[in-house]
Every structure is written in C-alpha cells, then in structure tokens.
Amino acid sequence: MKNIKESLFYVKIKPCIEKYLPSYTIEENIKFESSLEFSYGNSGFRDKFETKSCDLLNALSKSGIFIGILFIKYNYEIIKKYNILDHILINEKKEYYNFHNKENIKWKNVGMIITASHNPHNENGVKILDYKGKQISELYEQYLIDLVNNHLRYLEKNKNCSIDDILDNIINYIAYIFEKETNLDIFDNKVFNNIKILDDIIYNCNIHNKLKANVCIGFDTRNSGLTLNNIIIESLNCLNIYKCINNMCYITTPCLHFIINFLNNIFDDDKIDTTIIKIDDYSIHKKKNDLDYLKQFKLENNNLVRNLYYLKNSNNISNGDVNKLSTLDINKDILSNSKFHDNYFHLYAYNSDQFYFDYFIYLFEDLYNYINEAFDQILINNRKEEKIYVDCSNGVASLKIDNFNSVFKILNKRIIKINYIKEEDNILNLNCGSDYVYSKKKLPVNAPSREINCKFCTFDGDADRILYFFIDENQNEYNHYTNDLIGKNTLNNNSLNENKIKDNNIVILDGPKIICLFLNCIIKILLHIKINKKELNAEKDIEKININIIQTAYVNTASIHYLNNVKKKVNEQIEIFQYINLNIICTKTGIKHLDNIARKSSIGIFFEPNGHGTIYTDINQLNEWAKKLYINKDKYFIALKKYLLFFNQTAGDAVIDFLAIELSLSFLNLTIKEWDNFYKPFPSLYINIMCPKYILKKLKTHPHNEQYLIEPKCLQQKIDKVINQVGSKNARCFIRPSGTESLIRIFAEAETFTEMNEILEKVKEITYEYLNENQNLYE
C-alpha cells in the first residue's frame, strides 16, 4: 500500500494548507480562535481582512484549491478526448506545442472574483465562477463549505487530535473531491505530473490561439485584493498549475462573469454575437499599455498591481518573486518571428478585459442604429443634452466607466464622476455607493446638493448594482429617515427618531422602478409587431412564451400593484399578449435565487430593490415562438431581440444596465421625474440589528419567498400580532437573517409613515427581547 505522505501532491500542498489555517492555540487541546463555521452565503465567502491567519485567508486558500480542481476537471476531459497526453508521453518531445493548431479544441476557463461588493472597505471575499460564467452549483458550494470548515468538524469529532491529524484530514478530503470530479488519484505521482503537462499544453495553445483558457482572477479596489490574489496563486501552484493563471487585477464582477462565458461558449451559445472576435486582426491578449489608465487614480498598490498583471507565470518562480520580473515589451513584429521563445510570447497567453467593452459598444451602436431605423429616428428625435452625476463608490467602476465614453457621446450625455478614487483619502463604500444611498436614503458624499431634479446614478464597489436618484424639493416625509445600523453592540436599542435628517429630499429609483422601465420598453416594441391571423390557421397550438418578472419580498407593494395593472391592460389591449404569459414571481432574497428562475424563462427580468439585476433571454425559445407566429422576420421582433440581448446574459451588470436605462429613457422619451411617476411607493424601511451567528442559525424563513418565519414560531406570531394591531390594509413586516453578515434584517411597509414607523419600532422591540432571551441561555 502506497504512503500518501510521500506523494508529490502531499509534500507540496501540506505547507500551504498549514500556512493559511485560522489562528489556533494548543494547551491541553487544540482550540481555533473562531469556532463558528464560515458560510458561503449568497455571494461567496466574506469577512474582515486580517494579515494574520484568519477565516478569510483560510477560505481563499481552499477556494484557490477548489477552482484549480474545476480547471483540471474540465480540461483533463478534453486532453483525454483528443489523446493528446498519450501522444506526448510516447514521443517525449516538446512538439506538443503544435497542438494549438487543433482548432476544434475548446479549452475551458474558470474564474474567481475577489470582492466584498458593498461591504466596508476593510472586508473582502471571494466568489467562484463556473465555466458558463455562472456561480457554482449547490453541490460545489457544499464541497467548498465542507472543505473550508473541515478543520472545525474534524476537531469536534476528535478532541485529542494533533495539527498534523487535521492537516491530513483536509488533504484527504481534497483528494476525495478531486477523485469524485476527475476520476483520478491525485496522490499518484504520474497523475500529478500530468497536470503540469496539461498546464504547459494549454498555455502554449493560448499563446497561438485568439481565444484563451485560464484560471482568471480579478479584484475590486480594496487594498487587500492583491494579497488574496497571491494566496490563490500559491494554492493553484500546489496543484501544479503555474502558467494558466490570468491575473486580470482590477475588473468588475459582471465583466468577469461575461468573459468566462464568452471565451468558453462563443461558438455554442446563440446569444453571443461573434462579429467582434471574427475580425482578422482583432486580438484580446494583454498589451503593455493596458494599465496606463491607472495613472489618473490614487490607488495604493499601483506598482504591485502592474507587476501582478504582467507576471510571467512559471513553475520556476514563486508568487512572492514578482519584483524580480520585468514587464515584457511585445509588438506585432514578434508574430512574424517563427521561432518560439517564451519570454516574447507570454502576454499572448492571457486575455485582458478590453473585449468586454468593445463587445458592448458594438452591440449598443447596432441596437441604437436599428431602433432608429425601425422607429422613424425615435432616439435621434428624443436625444437631449443632459448631465448625469455618477457615484462610483470609489470602486472598480471608477476605473472602467470611461471605456464607454463613445456611447455617452451618442446619447448626448455628459458624465460627471464623483467618488472615483481621485484623492488618496477616497475610501471604498465610505458614505457613498448604491448601498449607502439605498439604506441611508442620503446623498453620497461629494454629490452636489443643490442640483434639484438633476439625474444621479450610483454603483456599488464591484459594479453589479445600480440605482438612480434625484433631489426633489417637495419630497415626502418618510424619505427624511435613514436606515442606519441600529447600535454598535448586539443589543443596543437606539430610537429611529434619532436618525431624522432635515432637508434631505432624495428620491430613489430602485430595482422595481428599473424593472418597470425595461418592461415598458419591451411592451412598446411588442405593440408594433403585427400578427397575420390568416397565416396562423394551420397552427393548432402555439405554446406561449413567458415574460417573468422576478423579485424578492423587499419589493414595494405599490410596484406589485403597478405591474398587475400593466398586466391587465396588455392582456386586454395588445393582441400579441394572447401568446405571452406575463408572470410576477416572488422568490428568496439573494441574487442566485432570482438568477435561477430568470434562466428558466423565455424572458426573465430580475432586479433586487438594491439595484442588482439584468434581463436573461432564451433566444432559441423566442425564435421558435416567432417562427410559429410568422413574425421571425418582422423588423420589430428583430428590434426586440437586439434590445434583450444587449443586457449582460451572465450576471447583473450595473454599467451595462446604466447604458440600457439611458437608451430606454430616450426610447420612451421620459425624464427621470416622469419615470419616477410610474407609481408612488408606500413608506418602507429596513433596519439591521447585530446578531450572533449562533442565534442567526435559529431563524428559519419560508423556503420559497422568506416573507415570514417558520421558526421560531413564537417570534412570527408576535410579528403577526403587531401587524393586526396597526390594521393598515397594505401593512406588512418580516425579519430574516442576512446571508452574508451577522445581522438580522427587519423590513416594514405601510400606507403611511406613522404606521410603518409604529410597526418597525414594535417589531424591533420584540426582536431585541428574543435576542436577550436567547443570549442569556448561552451565558
């Protein structure tokens, strides 16, 4: 029987696992600093960043290992399919670089984004993207959660164990996942060495092929991103992955989602337009001037980021030696040099994010021109010069939004950026960003307060959320209140009335308002499609398509009333809606739940109230439906497809949504105030209460919509009693544990501010009572 401790894999990975274990002490027994399990949450792992060993560093190390396993899984299957590995082992020569000529080989990318989105700047996190650019499956989430918490679970069952015992158990579990996913034994030295060969093959194919395949890693503007990126590199190296690591550095989360899906599925996914990539001299590889734009921003780690971005990955250098590497100067002349030389070619193995911007600029121009032609120059006729203040949250949108200046010129919009890392003291998400505006109902810092009725929009830290707002001198009373975090301590009971803010007349257009805007555009286009019923006689049964509007329990009831009225009108007045089901769906909080339903829709429009969302389209289903109605060549149906496919089809994308909103407002000829007048929301507010994780685990919400608690029943009964006492027709309140933070969220809504505040105060009080009772049980 082989000794796994002598295997190359074991020897290589053990020091890395040990290095990033959370802090512990050894007295009589081992005791980890934190005994609470780390949850993957709705958007990955998130926690405070510390330079010493902590839960976050442990999670990053394990996530790096797991993403490496996925990269090996997808690409090892390919190498076996083409018998490439057998050919190399037989010939034992370096001619295997010539396999780049096999055009049918479709290597797979996977991705990791290092971000904590709207969370404070001193926190960070990580999210893994599968080869379709989506979040990983529930099975993979469970693998990862089990791996990250393995040390705690093993210790719980083996109180007298040693650190070596814990490490061995973690390594065995990694090997178990590897074997389950690849059918390979990673303790087998031959297998382990073959991974290095796989890494070499793909790397050299990347150099010569337009499309690349790597583990793509990116981060937002948090200073800790660089450190966490290097932990991932170190973890990948332990799996013998050295060269196929693309350090993309600063990138928006939705951009990385898009890139992974685009590179892997460009010729298989009918939703992807291939025009750009088919241009002969168009390239997507990194270039030496890619990061020149960083000079205009006050970023602490500019030089280190540059070194990482241009890092020449090799198994001869560790991730800590970036300062020894020089930025490589490459040019087109090198391509004519037939002799292969790694030092010249290495940047050709990695893609930048520039083609994301090129792709959506092309789509926008095509859509803009087509709508103008189909609708009698409507966008040109409605074109108005306008300034828009854009709050970039000192996040990654600060660095990227200027790439769309040509689009803003077409729309005749003057973009004025605020909070865009202009000064060294500009801190990510501090008194700015979409979450600040949404939760506090305050203007972000540096926003001009006298710009009445002027258009503002705001992004979050990683640019997957967007909200609009304007300043109205006649705003309602309830918007003068903020959603400040209630108390610094777990059970601090501050009064809401202390949070009253005068002269803060901010009107927020949130996710539901964005849904209503996009839905009106879709309806306007559909209204122009004419159906010839004579041609339909031969069709006995035409299956309806679904336009699904997917929201969460946080959506304002007034929005639901508006959508129901729209649904009633279109069903009565627009002929084509005989063949369309317009559905309004409520699901669990967390973008992945909305995402899952939207992907199963013909047209899935989903936005959380916080502004995270997009539109997904099943283009094959839409085309089949159109053929049966004989409208597939109708210019308005084509316009509809171009409009729907402009949206990022892999994730909510704040920047692309921004462009779509501006085009939609022009198409409907609406001002921001006219857009806001779609409906008047009921007064609503949510507050956060700090709560220990062990109590959070006791709170169980309804499994499908989270609009009430199923456990503990006593707490839900008290909430119901409060609602009944107020007696308002549209009054409601629910509480739920946060999926990413140690917080209880309390949401209340009613027809008047007084009723809403009464509900919120009473439910807050009974929640504190519950926390006190349960905290005492554990003391």
N, C-alpha and C positions, 0 to 999 in steps of 0.2 A: 504493500500500500504506500502511495507516494506521500511525502511530507509536504503539505501545502505551505508550510512556513519557509521552505527552501525555494519556493517558486519565485520567478522573476516578478510576477504581479504582487505577491505578498510583500516581498522585500521593498518594492517601490512605493506601495500605497500606504503601508503602515505608518511611516513618519508623517505623512500628510494628514491622515486621519487623527493621529495623536496631537499634532500641532494645533488643529482647529477645534478640538473638543472644548465644550464650555468649561469654564473655570470650576475646579473642584478642590476639596481638601481631603486629606487622609489622616484620620485619627484612629479610632478603632475600626471604622469602616469608611469607605469612600462616600463623600457627600458632594453632589454637584450644587453649585451656587443657586441654580434655579431648578426646582423640582417639578415645574409645570411644563407640560408638553407644548411644543411650538406648532401652531396651526398654519396650514397653507392658506386659509382664508379664501375670499372671493377673487383676489388678485395676486396670489402668491404669498411668500413669506415677507413680513415686515416687522421691523423692530428698531430700537435705538442702536446707533452705530457706536461701537467702542473698539479701540485699537487692540485691547487685550482679548483673550479668548472669551467668547460670549455666544449666545444662542444664534445671533445673526451670522457670525463668521462660520459657525458650525453648519448652518443651513446653506450658506453659499458654497462651502466645500462639498457638501453632499449633493447639492444641485449641480455643481460642475461635473461631478462623477456621473450623475444620472443623465445629464444631457449628452455626455460622452457615450454612454451606453446606447442611447437612442441613435446617435450619429453612426455608431458602429453597426447597430442592428439594421438600419435602412440600407447602408452602403455595402455591408458584407453580403447581404442578399443579392445585390447587383453583381458584385465581383464573382459570386458563385454562379450566377446565371450565365455569365459570359466566359466562364472557365479561365478567367484572367490569372488568378492566383496559381493554378496548376501550371499554366504556361510559364510563369515567372520562375517557379520553383524548379521546373525541368531545365530551363535554359540558364538560370542563374546569371543573367546578364541585365544590364540597365536599359536594354532596348524596350523594356516595358513602358518607357515614357511615350512610345509611339501609340499607345492605346488611346491617346487623345483624339486620334483620327476616327475612332468608332463613334460616329455621330449619334447612334441610337442609345448610347449610354446616358442615362439620366440620373446622375448622382443627386443625392438629397442634402439640402440644408436643414439645419435646425437652429433655433435662436434662443438667446437669453437677454432679457432687458433688466438692467439694474436700476430700479426706481422705487420710490415710495409715493409717487404721484403727488397728491395734495397734502400728504403728511408733512409735519415740520421738517426743516432742513437738516436737523441732527438725527433724523431717522433715515433708514434706507431699506431696500428689499430686493426681491428678485422674482421674476416670472419666466416660466419656460414656455417656449412656443414650439409646437409640433411642426411636422414637415408641411402641413397645409396652412401654416401661419396662424393656427388657432391655439387656444390654451390646451394643455394636455388633458387627456381623458380622466375620468374619475378613477379608473384603475391605476393610471400612472400617478395621479395625485396621491393615492393611498400608498403606493410604493414609496414615494418620496417622503410622505409623512412618517411612515414606518422607519425609513432609513434615518431621517433627521432625529427622531426620538428613540432610536434603538438603544442608546446608552442608558436612558432612564428606565425603559421597560426591562432591559436585562438586569439592571441593578435591583429593580423592585422584586424580581424573582430570585436573585442571587445576592443576598445581603453581604456575604463574606467574600465576594469575588475581588480579583485584582484588576488594575487598569488593563493589563495585558489580556485578561479574560474578556473585558468589554471590547477592546480593540479587535480581538479575534472574532467575536460575535458579529461586529459591524462588517468586517471584511468578508465573513462567510455569507452575510446577508446580501452584500454587493454581488458576490459570486452567484448567489441564488437568483437575483434579479437578472443578471447577465445571461445565465443559462436559460431561464424562462423565456427571455426575449430573443435570444440568438441561437439557442440550442448548442451553445459552445461552452466549453470548460475553460474559464479564464486562468485557472491555475496551471493549465497545460502550457508550457513554455513555447511550444510551437504556435499555438493559437495567439499567445500574447505577442510574439514576434511578427505574426501575420498582420496584426493590427498596425504595426509600424509600416509594413509594406503597403497596406491599404492606404494609410496616411500619405505615403510617398506617391502612390499612383494617382490619387485624386488631386493632390497638389499639382502635379505636373500636367494633368489634364486641364486643371484650372488655368494654368499659365497660357495654354494654347487655345482654349475654348472661350467663346464670348460669355457663355453662362458659367457661373462658378458654383462650387459646393463646399460649404464650410460650416463650422460652428460659429455663427455670427453673434457677437457680443456687443451690446451698446449700453449707454447710461445717460442719465439726465445731468443737470448741472450741480448736483451735490458733490462736494469735495471728496466724499468717501467712495465715490464710484470707481475711481482709479484703483484704490486698494482692493476693493471687492472684485474688480475685473481680474486683477493679478492672482487672486485666490482661485478663481475659476480656471485660469490658465494652468496654474500649478496642479489642480485636480485633473484636468484633461491630460497633462503630461504623464500623470501616474497611470493613465490608460494607454500610453504610447501614442497619444495624439499630440503632435507638435506643430505640424505645418498647416493643417486645415483649421486654423483658428483665425477668424477675421475680426480683429479689434476695430469695430466701427466707431467706437467712442461716442461722441455726442450724437444722439438720434432720438427722434420722438418715438414713443411706444407704437403708435399705429403705423408709422413708417416701417419699423422692423417687421411687424405683422405682414404688411404688404410685400416687403422684399422677400421674405421666406416663401410665401405662397407664389409670388411671381416667378422666382427662379426655379421652383420645383414643378410648377404646373402650367407654365406659359403655353405649352402646345397641347395641353389636355383640358384646360378649363376654358369653356366658350365665353366666359365673362371677361377674359383678359384680352385686350387689344394688342396685337403683335406688331403693329405698324412700326413703332419706335425701334424695337430690337432687331427688326429685319433690315434696317438701313445699313448698307455695306460698311461704311466707315464709322458707325456708331459703336462706342465701347462703354463698358460700365466699370472698368477697372479703376483702381485708385491712381491718382496723379499727384505730382509733387506739390501742386498749388492748392490741393483740396482744402487745406486748413488755413489759408491766408485770411479768410474772413474773421478768424478768431482775434486778430489784432485789434479790432474795434470794441472788444468786450473786456471787462475787468474780471477775468477768470483766474483763480489762484494757481491752477495746475496746467497752464497752457503748454509749457515746455515738456512736462512729463506726458501730457496727453498726446502731443505731437510725436514723441518717441514711441509711445504705445501704438499709435495709429500706423506708423511706418515700420513697426517692428518686423524684423526678418525672422520668422519663426523657424526654429531648427532644434533638433534633439541635442545639439552640441552647446546650446546656451540656455540658461535658466531664465525664468521670467524676471528675476531680480537684476539681470545684467543689461537692462535697457539702455543705460547710459553709455555702454560700450558700443552701441550700434549707431550707425550714421544713417541719415535719411538718404535714400538712393535716388539719384537723378536718372530718369529714364525719358526716352523720347521715341518718336516713330522710327528713327534710323535703326534702332535696335531690332525692330521687327524684321528688317531685311538681312540681319545677321543670322545666317542659318545655323551657326554653331551655338549650341545650347550652353548658357552659362547662368547659374542660379543667381548670382549677385545682380545681374542686369534685369532679370525677368521677374523677380519675386513679387513686385507690385501687381503684375498681371494676374496673379493668382487670387486677388481679392477685389470684391466689388465695393464701390462707395455707395452713398445713398442718393447720388445725383440723379439717377434714372427715375427715382420716385417723383422728383419734381418735374423732370422732362415729360414723364408719362402723363401726369395730371394736367400739366399745362397744355399738352396736345389734346387731351380729352376735353378740357374746358373750351379751347378755341373751336374744336369741332362741334361741340354742343352749342356754343354761342352762335356760331355761323348758321347751323342747321335750324335752330329755333327762329332766328331772324328771317331765314328764307321761308320757313313753313308758316310763320305767323305775321307776315307782312311787316318785317323790320320792327317788331314789337320792342325788342331790347334796345335798339338804337333810338327809337322814338321815346322810350321811357328813361333813357340814360340821363342821369342828373349828377352834376359835380357835387361831391359830398366828402366831408372829412369824417374819419372814424378813429376814435381813440381805442387802441388795442392794448389791454393789460396782459403782459406776457408772464406775469408772476415770477419774474427773474428765473424762469425755467428755460427749457430747451427750445421752446417756440421763439424765444428772443433771438436765437442764433439762426433759425431756419426760415422764418416767415418772409424774409426779404427775397427768397428764391422765387416768390410768386409776384414780384413787382410788375411783371408784364401783364398779369391777369388784372391786377388792380388798375393798371392804366386802361385796359379795355373797358372795365366797369366804370371808369372815371371816378375812382375813389382815392382819396389822399389818406394814407395810413400814418397815424401818429402813434408811435410805440411809447408806452410807459412801462416802467418796471421791467427793464430789459438788460440788466447787468451792466449799466452804464458806469456805475461807480463801484468802488471796492466794498462799500458797506451795503450794497444791494443784496438782500438775503432772500433765498428761495422761499416763496409762500408766506413771507412775513408781512402781514397786513395788506396782502394783495392776492390775486388769483381767484379763480372761479369759486373755490370752496369758501374762501373768506367772504366774497360778495354774497354768495348764496346763503351761508349760515348766519352771517352777522347782519345781513341787509344793510351793509355800509359801502360807501365808495372805497375803492382801493386807494392806498397811499399814492400820491402824485397825480391823482385824477383831478382835473380842473373842476371845481365845484360850482362854477357859475355858468357852465355850458348847458343851459336849460334846453331840453328836447334834442340835444345832440346825441348822436349814436355812439355807444360804447360797446365793446365786447371784451370778454376776459377768458383766458385759458387757465388750465391747471399746470402743475410742474412738468408733466411729461406729455402734455398737449393731446390728451384724449377726451377732455371735457371743454365745452364752450357754453357760455351764457351771454346774452345781450342785456343791456340795461340803459336807462336814460334817467335824467333828472327832471322831475315834474314838480312845478311849484304848487300844484294842487293835489298832492298825494294823500292817500288815506292814512288814518291814524295808526292802524296796526303795523304799517311798514316802518314806523318810527322805533320799533322794538327790535332787539337783536337776539340772536341765538347763542349768546356767549356760553362757553363751557361753564356748567354750574359747579363752582367750587374747585379748589385745588386739591382738597383732600377727599377721600372716598365718600364721606358722609356730611360734607359741608352743605348747609341749607340756606343759600342766598336767595333773596327775593328777585323775581323777574323785574319788578318795578325799578330796581337799581340800574337796570340796563337801558332805561329810557334815553333816547338820543333825540335832541331837538334839531330842526332844520335839516333833516336827512331824508329828502324826498326822492329816494331812489326807487325806480320801477324796474323789476327784474323780469325778463322774458326767459323762462326756464325751458327744460326739456319738453314738457307738454305743449308749450307755445310753439316750439320748433317743429314738433310733430304736426300740429295744425297747419303751419305754414307749408310744409312739404306736401301734406295731404291735399291742400287746396290747389297746389301746382299740378299734382297728378290728376286730380279731378278735372281741372281746366283742360289738360291735354286730352283726357279721355272723352270729354264733352264734344270734341271736334271729330272724333272717329265715327264715321257713318257705316252702319251695317245694312247690307242689302239682304233683306229677309227672303227674297226670291231665291237667292243662292243657297240659303240655309235649309230649304225644304228637304233636300236629300239627307241632311244630318238629323238623325233621330234623337241623338243625345249628345249634348255638348257639356262637358264637365266644367263647372265654374272654377275660376281661379280665386285664390284667397288674398285679399289685402288685409294683413293682420297688423293691428296697432298694439304693440306690446309695451306695457307699463308696469309699475310696481304700486304697492299700497300707498306710497308717498304722493302719488299724483293727486292734484287738486280735484275735488268733486265737480267743480264748475267746468273743468276740462272734459270730464266724462259726459256731463250734460250737453256741452257743445258738440262733442263727437257724435253722440246719439242723435242730436238734431240734424247734423250733416248727413249721417247715415240714412235717416228717414227721408230727407229731401232727395238725395241722389237715387235712392231706390224708387221713389215716386216719379222723378222728373227726368232722369237720364237713362236712355234706352239701353246702353251697353251694360248698365249695372244689373240687368236681367241675368247676365253671365258672370257676375262678380259677387263674391261674399265679402262684405266689409265687416271684420270682426274686431272687437275691442277686448283685449285679454289682459288680465292682471296676473302677475307671477311673483315669485320670491325676489327679494332685494339681492342685488349682486349681478353685475353685468353678464356673467356667464349664463345665468338663467334666462335673461332676455335674449341673449345671443342664440341659445339653443333653440328656442321657439322660432325666432326670426329665420334661422337657417332652414327650417322646415316649411317655410311659407313661400307662396308664389312671389309675393311682395311683402317683405317684413320690415315695418317701420318701428324702430325701438329707440326710446330715449328715457333715461332716468331723469327725474326732476333736476338733478345736479348738472345736466347737460352732456352726459355720456351716451352716445348713440350714433346710429347710422341707418342706412336702408340696405337690406340684402334683397337680391333678386334671383329667383330660379329661372334663368334665361331659357333653358330648354322647355320648361313647363309653359312659360309665357309664349314662346314661339309656336308650340303645339296648339295652344289655345287660339292664337291668332290665325293659324292656318285653317282651323275648323270654322272660324268666323269669316274667313276670306279677307282678313284685314292685315295680313302679314306684310303687304307691300304698301299699305296706307302710310302716307308721309307723317301723319300724326302718331301712328303706332311706332314708327321708327324714331320719332322725336321722344316718345315716352321711354323707349329702351335706352337711348343715349342719355336721357336725364337720369334714369335709375342707375345706370352703370357708371355714372360719374362718381358716385359715392364709393368710398373705400369698402370693398366687399369682404374684408377680413376682420375689421375692428372699428369701433367708434373712433373717429378721426376729427379732432377739433379744427384743424387747419382746413381740411377739405370741406367739412361742414360749414365753415366760415365762408368759403367761396360759394358753396351751394346756396347758403342763405342769402347772400348778396345777389346772386343771379335770380333767385326765386322772388325776392322783393321787387326786383326790376321787372320780372315777368308779370307779376300781379299788380305792378305799379302802386306799391304800398310804402308809406312812411313807417318808421318804427312805431309811432303812436297808433297808426291805423292797424298795424299788426297786433299791437297790444290790445286793441279794442275787440279782438275776436271774442273774448269773454272776460268777465271780471272775476278773478279768483276769490274764493271765500278766504277769510282770515285763517292763516295756518302758521304753525311754528313747530320746530322740533328743537329739543334741547338734549344735551349729552350729560350723563352722570357717570363719574368714575366708578368702576365696579371691579372687585377682584375676579380673576378668571374662574376661581372655583365656584363663585356664585353665578357667573355668566352661564356656566355649563348647565345650571338647573333650569334656565329659561328656554322653553321649547315652544316655538311658534308654529302656526298652522303650516303644514309641509308644502302647500302649493302657493299661498298668497301672503302669509305672515300677518294677516290683519287682526289676529287675536292669538292669545296664548292658549296652548293646550296643557301646558304645565308651567308653573303651578296654577291649578285651577282657582285657588283661593284669591290669588292676585288678580286674575282675569275677572272674577266675579265682582271684586271691588271696583275695577275699572268700569264694568257694565253699569254698576250702581251709580257711579258718578255721571255717566252719560245720560242715564234715565232721569236723574235729578235735574240736570240742566234742561232737558226736554226740547232742545232745538231739533228741527227736522233733519238737518244735514250735519248735526254734530257727530263727531267720531274721535276716537283716540286709540292708539295702540303703542305697545312698547316691544322692543326687540333688541337682542344682543348684537353689537357690532360684529361684522365678520372679519375685521382687520385690527381692531383696537380693543383695549379693556374698558369698554364703555357700554352703558345702556342708553339706547336712543328712545326718547319719548316724543311722539308726534301727536298733535291735536289740531282739530279743524272744526270750525263752526260758522254760522251765518253772520255773527257779529264778533268783534274783537273781544268784547266783555265776556261773552260765552266761551270763546276759545281760551282766554286767559284763566277763567274760572276752572275749566276742565284741566288745563295744564298744571295749575297750581295744586289742585286736589290730587291728581294722579302722581305728580312729583312727590307729594307728601306721603302717599301710601306706598310709593316705591321706596322712599327712604326708610319707612317703617319696616318694610320687608327686608331691606339690606341690613338694618340694625339687628333685627331678629336673627337673621342667618349668620351675620358676623359674630354675634355673641355665642352661637352654637360652636364656633370653631376656636373661640378664645379660651 
